[in-house]
Amino acid sequence: MGASQSKSADDTVFTDIDASAFDGLNLAPRPKGLPAPTPESKAKLHQLLRANHQFYSTLYNSRKFHNHTPHALASAYFLGATPETLYELYEQNTEPLARWEEDSPAEVTDDDWFELLGDKRYERGFQDYFQEKITDGKTFDWKEVFSQFVYDERAPGAIVHGLFGGLLHPLIHLGYAAELDDWEIASESLTLAATGYQNYNFDLLNVVGFSKPSPGSERALDLLAAIRADPAFYSHVSSKPGQVGSKDISDLVESHSEEITRYINRFAVGKTPDALAENLTELLVAASLLLTATHKDLDSDNPNLRLPQYDFFILHLFTSTQASLEIFLNPKTAELFSVELKYQMVQKLWTMFIILYIAQKRPSVVLARVTDPANPEVLPGTDSNDEVWAKIYSILFTESEQYDSHVLKAVRGLLFTSRHVTAAQRERYGVPDEAQGVEFFTLAAYTFAFSMRDQGYVGYERSTKTLDIKP
């Protein structure tokens, strides 16, 4: 029993992606400082994604970590990486991965797949099962197959719930499947959702039913500020950030379910496609600021505070929110989930915002940390947005021989945010159009890329550095 190869070379893959696109929605304009993808890089991307799918498992390191190779390759491709860089990135990302060697205890079948949810021992079986379902037909219509499992009455809501397990990696993976319209990445997303499914606190993630009126109407950033000031969370059992395993989160939710539910309900989730897209845009802005504006204030004379610090776990809130927008707004995947399920997904995502924000000790958001940093070294030294993106490209692909897949994802996410968020939305959510003469999210992307060259992430349990967190 093995992961079968593609039944078709599928030479038409990625044909709907514009040559100048930097995401699956073909947002524009592409910064002139970023080289456009070439036909050669598109062919290399296709080849490497196929190889990753065929040879490497979706989980590794005792099935605790996720295979990020499609995320890294697609992000680098959209940012203009050369075929040679894509291959180097593939080699680096696949080095620690596990090859498809170990069989599941048994095959996964139509009769028992829903009974095996959450059992990572069946990773290989799930992958074979979902792949076979997609390739059984002549069209390789992964979206139809995905919907069948989403709406299967034997496991109602289970696949959607599973997308939010594993630190949101199944949802992020689905976002890349939507962007590239790639059936193999989609089958991997299904596998991650099935193995990442957790049945704890299922009810908490559905606290306000679709048929009920939304009780709240407050801004996400204002609610996070209220959570930061709420003394109810002073007694949170975690003494340090980074305790975000399934048991840690389960314990947090169990001990503070009433307070968390109250904050879930204060955010009004929409019930139309446009309103849900607006919700996600607001969460995208909030996540971008949680990532880029929560470090301790800089001090150029203090080596420990010379560069901004960035939280690894909060980064996943940002990239999963972009993924949700890619899924909801792409015409090919807009009907993948009903409006009611999209409502639940936005509600679950907001719930994850609250949980991870508390788990990471409620860092403060200060816009000036992006717009007016105390250390001018982190500024790009130019007021031309195109030149800033040229510098970002150089930092990512020219000045470094090691490529961090999460950095690539976050930088592309900030580019997406710079083009997706309108002027009216910026005003509504309190984000300036520009700072230091540079578009705001472009400046944040440069500072992030520049600072991450010389340091790792914070937010791990063993980290010696932290964000501006609540004690």
C-alpha positions as CSV (number, residue, x, y, z in Angstrom):
1,M,0.0,0.0,0.0
2,G,1.8,3.1,-1.1
3,A,1.3,6.7,-2.2
4,S,0.5,6.3,-5.9
5,Q,2.0,8.5,-8.5
6,S,-0.1,11.0,-10.4
7,K,-2.3,9.4,-13.0
8,S,-1.8,12.3,-15.3
9,A,1.1,14.6,-16.1
10,D,-1.5,17.4,-15.8
11,D,0.4,19.7,-18.2
12,T,-2.3,22.3,-17.8
13,V,-1.6,22.9,-14.1
14,F,-1.4,26.5,-12.9
15,T,-2.5,27.9,-16.3
16,D,-5.0,30.3,-14.7
17,I,-2.3,32.1,-12.7
18,D,-1.3,35.3,-14.4
19,A,2.4,35.6,-15.1
20,S,2.7,38.7,-12.9
21,A,0.6,37.3,-10.0
22,F,1.9,37.0,-6.5
23,D,-1.1,35.0,-5.2
24,G,-4.0,32.9,-6.4
25,L,-6.4,35.8,-6.7
26,N,-4.2,37.6,-9.2
27,L,-4.1,40.8,-7.1
28,A,-2.4,43.8,-8.7
29,P,-0.1,45.6,-9.1
30,R,3.0,43.5,-8.7
31,P,5.8,45.6,-7.3
32,K,8.3,46.4,-10.0
33,G,11.1,45.5,-7.6
34,L,10.0,41.8,-7.6
35,P,11.0,39.8,-10.6
36,A,8.0,38.1,-12.3
37,P,7.8,34.3,-12.3
38,T,9.0,32.8,-15.5
39,P,7.7,29.8,-17.4
40,E,10.8,27.9,-16.3
41,S,10.1,28.7,-12.6
42,K,6.5,27.6,-13.1
43,A,7.7,24.3,-14.6
44,K,10.1,23.8,-11.8
45,L,7.5,24.5,-9.2
46,H,5.2,21.9,-10.7
47,Q,8.0,19.3,-10.8
48,L,9.1,19.9,-7.2
49,L,5.5,19.8,-5.8
50,R,5.0,16.5,-7.6
51,A,8.2,15.1,-6.1
52,N,7.3,16.3,-2.6
53,H,3.9,14.7,-2.8
54,Q,5.3,11.4,-4.1
55,F,8.3,10.9,-1.8
56,Y,7.6,12.7,1.5
57,S,5.0,12.3,4.1
58,T,2.7,15.1,5.4
59,L,4.0,14.7,9.0
60,Y,7.5,14.1,10.4
61,N,9.4,14.0,13.6
62,S,7.2,11.4,15.3
63,R,4.3,13.0,13.4
64,K,4.6,16.2,15.5
65,F,5.6,18.6,12.7
66,H,4.1,19.3,9.3
67,N,5.5,19.2,5.8
68,H,5.7,22.9,4.7
69,T,7.4,22.3,1.4
70,P,4.3,23.3,-0.8
71,H,4.0,26.5,1.3
72,A,7.6,27.4,0.8
73,L,7.8,26.6,-2.9
74,A,4.6,28.4,-3.8
75,S,5.5,31.5,-1.7
76,A,9.0,31.6,-3.3
77,Y,7.6,31.2,-6.8
78,F,5.1,34.0,-6.3
79,L,7.9,36.2,-5.0
80,G,9.9,35.7,-8.2
81,A,12.4,33.0,-7.2
82,T,14.4,31.4,-10.0
83,P,14.2,27.7,-10.8
84,E,17.6,27.3,-9.2
85,T,16.4,28.9,-6.0
86,L,13.3,26.8,-6.0
87,Y,15.4,23.6,-6.2
88,E,17.7,24.8,-3.3
89,L,14.6,25.6,-1.3
90,Y,13.2,22.1,-2.0
91,E,16.4,20.5,-0.9
92,Q,16.5,22.4,2.3
93,N,12.9,21.8,3.2
94,T,12.8,18.1,2.4
95,E,16.1,17.3,4.3
96,P,14.4,16.7,7.7
97,L,11.2,15.2,6.3
98,A,10.2,11.5,6.5
99,R,9.9,9.6,3.3
100,W,6.7,7.5,2.6
101,E,7.9,4.2,4.0
102,E,5.7,3.2,6.9
103,D,2.3,1.7,6.2
104,S,-0.8,2.4,8.3
105,P,-2.1,-0.3,10.7
106,A,-4.8,-0.9,8.1
107,E,-6.3,0.6,5.0
108,V,-8.6,3.6,5.4
109,T,-12.0,2.8,3.7
110,D,-15.4,4.3,3.0
111,D,-16.7,2.4,6.0
112,D,-14.3,3.6,8.7
113,W,-12.5,6.8,7.7
114,F,-14.7,8.8,10.0
115,E,-13.9,6.5,12.9
116,L,-10.1,7.0,12.4
117,L,-10.1,10.8,12.6
118,G,-7.4,12.1,14.8
119,D,-5.3,8.9,14.7
120,K,-2.0,9.9,13.2
121,R,-1.0,6.3,12.8
122,Y,-3.3,6.3,9.8
123,E,-1.6,9.2,8.0
124,R,-0.4,7.0,5.1
125,G,-3.8,5.3,4.9
126,F,-5.6,8.7,4.8
127,Q,-3.3,10.0,2.1
128,D,-3.8,6.9,-0.1
129,Y,-7.6,7.0,0.5
130,F,-8.1,10.7,-0.3
131,Q,-5.8,10.5,-3.3
132,E,-7.6,7.5,-4.7
133,K,-11.0,9.3,-4.3
134,I,-9.7,12.3,-6.3
135,T,-8.0,10.3,-9.1
136,D,-10.8,7.8,-9.6
137,G,-12.5,10.2,-12.0
138,K,-11.1,11.6,-15.2
139,T,-11.4,15.2,-14.1
140,F,-9.2,15.1,-11.0
141,D,-11.9,17.3,-9.4
142,W,-10.5,17.7,-5.9
143,K,-13.1,20.3,-5.0
144,E,-16.0,17.9,-5.6
145,V,-14.3,15.2,-3.5
146,F,-13.4,17.7,-0.7
147,S,-17.0,18.8,-0.5
148,Q,-18.2,15.2,-0.2
149,F,-16.1,14.7,2.9
150,V,-17.0,18.1,4.3
151,Y,-20.8,17.3,4.1
152,D,-20.6,13.6,5.0
153,E,-23.4,13.1,7.6
154,R,-21.4,10.4,9.3
155,A,-18.9,13.0,10.5
156,P,-20.7,16.3,10.4
157,G,-18.3,19.2,10.7
158,A,-15.3,17.0,11.3
159,I,-13.2,17.9,8.3
160,V,-13.9,21.6,8.8
161,H,-13.0,21.2,12.5
162,G,-9.9,19.3,11.5
163,L,-8.7,22.2,9.3
164,F,-8.2,24.2,12.5
165,G,-6.1,21.5,14.2
166,G,-2.3,21.2,14.0
167,L,-1.6,25.0,14.5
168,L,-3.9,25.7,11.5
169,H,-1.6,23.9,9.0
170,P,-4.4,22.0,7.3
171,L,-6.2,25.3,6.6
172,I,-3.0,26.9,5.4
173,H,-2.4,23.9,3.1
174,L,-5.9,24.2,1.7
175,G,-5.2,27.8,0.9
176,Y,-2.3,26.8,-1.3
177,A,-4.4,24.1,-3.0
178,A,-6.9,26.9,-3.8
179,E,-4.3,29.3,-5.1
180,L,-2.7,26.7,-7.4
181,D,-5.8,24.6,-8.0
182,D,-3.7,21.6,-7.2
183,W,-5.3,18.3,-6.4
184,E,-2.3,16.8,-4.8
185,I,-1.9,19.6,-2.3
186,A,-5.7,19.3,-1.7
187,S,-5.4,15.6,-0.8
188,E,-2.6,16.5,1.6
189,S,-4.8,19.1,3.2
190,L,-7.5,16.5,3.7
191,T,-4.9,14.2,5.3
192,L,-3.7,16.9,7.6
193,A,-7.3,17.7,8.6
194,A,-8.1,14.1,9.2
195,T,-5.0,13.4,11.3
196,G,-5.1,16.8,13.0
197,Y,-8.7,16.5,14.1
198,Q,-9.2,16.9,17.9
199,N,-12.6,16.3,19.5
200,Y,-11.9,18.4,22.6
201,N,-14.0,21.5,23.1
202,F,-15.8,21.0,19.8
203,D,-18.8,22.9,21.2
204,L,-16.7,25.9,22.2
205,L,-15.8,26.5,18.5
206,N,-19.5,26.7,17.6
207,V,-20.8,28.9,20.4
208,V,-23.0,31.1,18.3
209,G,-25.2,29.2,15.8
210,F,-25.7,30.5,12.3
211,S,-29.4,30.9,12.9
212,K,-28.9,33.2,15.9
213,P,-28.2,36.9,15.7
214,S,-24.6,37.9,16.2
215,P,-24.5,39.5,19.7
216,G,-21.4,41.6,19.2
217,S,-20.1,44.3,16.9
218,E,-16.7,45.3,18.3
219,R,-13.4,45.5,16.4
220,A,-11.1,42.6,16.7
221,L,-8.1,44.8,17.8
222,D,-10.2,46.5,20.5
223,L,-11.3,43.1,21.7
224,L,-7.7,41.9,21.9
225,A,-6.8,45.0,23.9
226,A,-9.7,44.2,26.2
227,I,-8.4,40.6,26.6
228,R,-4.9,42.0,27.4
229,A,-6.4,44.1,30.2
230,D,-8.8,41.5,31.5
231,P,-7.7,40.3,35.0
232,A,-9.5,37.0,34.4
233,F,-6.5,35.8,32.4
234,Y,-3.9,36.7,35.0
235,S,-4.2,33.3,36.4
236,H,-3.6,31.5,33.1
237,V,-1.7,28.3,33.9
238,S,1.0,28.9,31.4
239,S,3.9,30.8,33.0
240,K,5.7,31.3,29.7
241,P,4.5,31.6,26.1
242,G,4.9,28.7,23.7
243,Q,2.7,26.2,25.5
244,V,0.3,25.7,22.6
245,G,0.1,21.9,22.3
246,S,-3.3,20.3,22.1
247,K,-3.3,19.6,25.8
248,D,-2.1,23.1,26.7
249,I,-4.9,24.6,24.6
250,S,-7.4,22.2,25.9
251,D,-6.5,23.1,29.5
252,L,-6.6,26.8,28.7
253,V,-10.1,26.6,27.2
254,E,-11.3,24.3,30.0
255,S,-10.2,26.7,32.7
256,H,-11.4,29.9,31.0
257,S,-14.2,28.7,28.8
258,E,-16.7,31.3,30.1
259,E,-14.4,34.2,29.5
260,I,-13.3,33.0,26.1
261,T,-16.8,32.4,25.0
262,R,-17.7,36.0,26.0
263,Y,-15.0,37.4,23.8
264,I,-16.0,35.1,20.9
265,N,-19.5,36.4,21.0
266,R,-18.4,40.1,21.1
267,F,-17.1,39.8,17.5
268,A,-19.9,39.9,15.0
269,V,-19.4,37.3,12.3
270,G,-21.2,38.1,9.1
271,K,-23.8,35.9,7.4
272,T,-23.3,36.9,3.7
273,P,-20.2,36.3,1.5
274,D,-19.3,40.0,1.5
275,A,-19.7,40.3,5.3
276,L,-17.6,37.2,5.8
277,A,-14.9,38.5,3.5
278,E,-14.9,41.8,5.5
279,N,-14.5,39.8,8.7
280,L,-11.5,38.0,7.3
281,T,-10.0,41.3,6.1
282,E,-10.3,42.7,9.6
283,L,-8.7,39.6,11.0
284,L,-5.9,39.8,8.4
285,V,-5.1,43.4,9.5
286,A,-5.2,42.3,13.2
287,A,-3.0,39.3,12.6
288,S,-0.5,41.4,10.6
289,L,-0.2,43.8,13.5
290,L,0.1,41.0,16.1
291,L,3.0,39.7,14.0
292,T,4.8,42.9,13.3
293,A,3.9,45.4,16.0
294,T,4.1,43.5,19.3
295,H,7.8,43.3,19.9
296,K,9.4,45.3,22.8
297,D,10.3,48.8,21.9
298,L,13.7,49.0,20.2
299,D,16.8,50.3,21.9
300,S,19.8,50.7,19.5
301,D,22.2,50.7,22.5
302,N,20.8,47.4,23.8
303,P,21.8,44.3,21.7
304,N,18.8,42.4,23.0
305,L,16.4,45.1,21.7
306,R,18.2,46.2,18.6
307,L,15.9,44.4,16.2
308,P,12.2,43.6,16.4
309,Q,11.2,40.2,17.6
310,Y,8.5,38.0,16.0
311,D,6.3,35.3,17.4
312,F,6.4,31.9,15.6
313,F,2.9,30.9,16.7
314,I,1.2,34.2,16.0
315,L,2.7,34.1,12.5
316,H,0.3,31.1,11.8
317,L,-2.7,33.3,12.6
318,F,-1.6,35.6,9.8
319,T,-0.9,33.0,7.2
320,S,-4.1,31.1,7.9
321,T,-6.2,34.2,7.6
322,Q,-4.7,34.9,4.2
323,A,-5.4,31.3,3.3
324,S,-9.0,31.7,4.3
325,L,-9.3,34.7,2.0
326,E,-7.7,32.8,-0.9
327,I,-10.3,30.0,-0.4
328,F,-13.4,32.2,0.1
329,L,-12.6,34.7,-2.7
330,N,-11.3,32.4,-5.4
331,P,-14.1,31.7,-7.9
332,K,-12.9,28.1,-8.2
333,T,-13.2,27.4,-4.4
334,A,-15.8,30.0,-3.4
335,E,-18.5,27.3,-3.3
336,L,-16.4,24.8,-1.6
337,F,-18.1,25.7,1.7
338,S,-21.6,26.9,2.2
339,V,-22.2,30.3,3.8
340,E,-23.1,28.6,7.0
341,L,-19.9,26.7,7.1
342,K,-17.9,29.8,6.2
343,Y,-19.6,31.5,9.1
344,Q,-18.4,28.6,11.3
345,M,-14.9,28.8,9.9
346,V,-14.5,32.6,10.5
347,Q,-15.9,32.0,14.0
348,K,-13.3,29.2,14.6
349,L,-10.5,31.4,13.3
350,W,-11.5,34.2,15.6
351,T,-11.6,31.7,18.4
352,M,-8.0,30.6,17.6
353,F,-7.0,34.3,17.6
354,I,-8.3,34.5,21.2
355,I,-6.7,31.2,22.3
356,L,-3.3,31.8,20.8
357,Y,-3.3,35.4,22.0
358,I,-3.8,34.4,25.5
359,A,-1.4,31.4,25.3
360,Q,1.3,33.8,24.0
361,K,0.7,36.1,27.0
362,R,-1.3,38.8,25.4
363,P,1.3,41.0,23.7
364,S,0.5,44.7,23.1
365,V,0.0,46.1,19.6
366,V,1.8,49.5,19.1
367,L,1.7,50.8,15.5
368,A,4.7,53.1,16.1
369,R,6.9,50.0,16.3
370,V,6.4,49.7,12.6
371,T,6.0,53.4,11.6
372,D,8.6,55.0,13.9
373,P,11.1,52.5,15.2
374,A,13.8,53.7,17.6
375,N,16.5,52.0,15.6
376,P,16.8,53.5,12.1
377,E,18.8,50.5,11.0
378,V,15.6,48.6,10.4
379,L,14.3,51.1,7.9
380,P,14.8,50.6,4.2
381,G,16.4,53.9,3.5
382,T,14.2,54.8,0.5
383,D,10.7,56.1,0.0
384,S,10.2,54.1,-3.2
385,N,7.9,51.1,-2.7
386,D,9.4,49.3,-5.7
387,E,12.9,49.8,-4.4
388,V,11.8,48.5,-1.0
389,W,10.5,45.3,-2.6
390,A,13.8,45.0,-4.6
391,K,15.6,45.1,-1.3
392,I,13.3,42.5,0.2
393,Y,13.9,40.2,-2.7
394,S,17.6,40.6,-2.2
395,I,17.4,39.8,1.5
396,L,15.3,36.7,0.8
397,F,17.0,35.2,-2.2
398,T,20.4,36.9,-2.9
399,E,21.9,37.7,0.5
400,S,21.0,34.3,2.1
401,E,21.7,30.7,1.3
402,Q,19.2,29.5,3.8
403,Y,15.5,30.0,3.2
404,D,13.0,30.1,6.1
405,S,9.6,28.9,4.7
406,H,7.7,30.9,7.4
407,V,9.5,34.1,6.5
408,L,8.7,33.6,2.8
409,K,5.0,33.0,3.7
410,A,4.8,36.0,6.0
411,V,6.5,38.4,3.5
412,R,4.2,37.3,0.7
413,G,1.3,37.6,3.2
414,L,2.2,41.2,3.9
415,L,2.4,41.9,0.1
416,F,-1.1,40.4,-0.2
417,T,-2.3,42.6,2.7
418,S,-0.8,45.7,1.1
419,R,-2.9,45.1,-2.1
420,H,-6.0,43.5,-0.6
421,V,-6.8,46.0,2.2
422,T,-8.6,49.1,0.8
423,A,-8.0,52.7,1.9
424,A,-11.5,52.7,3.6
425,Q,-10.7,49.5,5.5
426,R,-7.3,50.9,6.6
427,E,-9.2,53.9,8.1
428,R,-11.8,51.7,9.7
429,Y,-9.2,49.5,11.4
430,G,-6.8,52.3,12.3
431,V,-3.9,51.4,9.9
432,P,-2.1,54.3,8.1
433,D,-1.7,54.2,4.3
434,E,2.1,54.8,4.7
435,A,4.9,55.5,7.1
436,Q,8.4,56.9,6.4
437,G,7.1,57.5,2.9
438,V,6.5,53.8,2.3
439,E,3.3,51.9,2.1
440,F,2.6,50.6,5.6
441,F,2.6,46.8,5.0
442,T,5.5,47.1,2.7
443,L,7.5,48.8,5.5
444,A,6.4,46.0,7.8
445,A,7.5,43.4,5.3
446,Y,10.9,45.0,4.9
447,T,11.4,45.3,8.7
448,F,10.4,41.7,9.1
449,A,12.6,40.3,6.4
450,F,15.6,42.5,7.5
451,S,15.3,41.5,11.1
452,M,14.8,37.8,10.6
453,R,18.1,37.5,8.8
454,D,20.0,37.6,12.1
455,Q,17.7,36.0,14.6
456,G,15.1,33.3,15.2
457,Y,11.6,33.5,16.5
458,V,10.4,34.2,20.0
459,G,7.3,32.7,21.6
460,Y,8.7,29.2,22.2
461,E,8.5,27.8,25.7
462,R,12.3,27.9,26.0
463,S,12.8,31.3,24.4
464,T,15.0,33.7,26.3
465,K,13.4,36.7,24.6
466,T,9.7,37.6,24.5
467,L,7.3,40.1,22.9
468,D,5.9,43.0,24.9
469,I,3.8,40.5,26.8
470,K,1.5,40.7,29.8
471,P,3.2,39.3,32.9
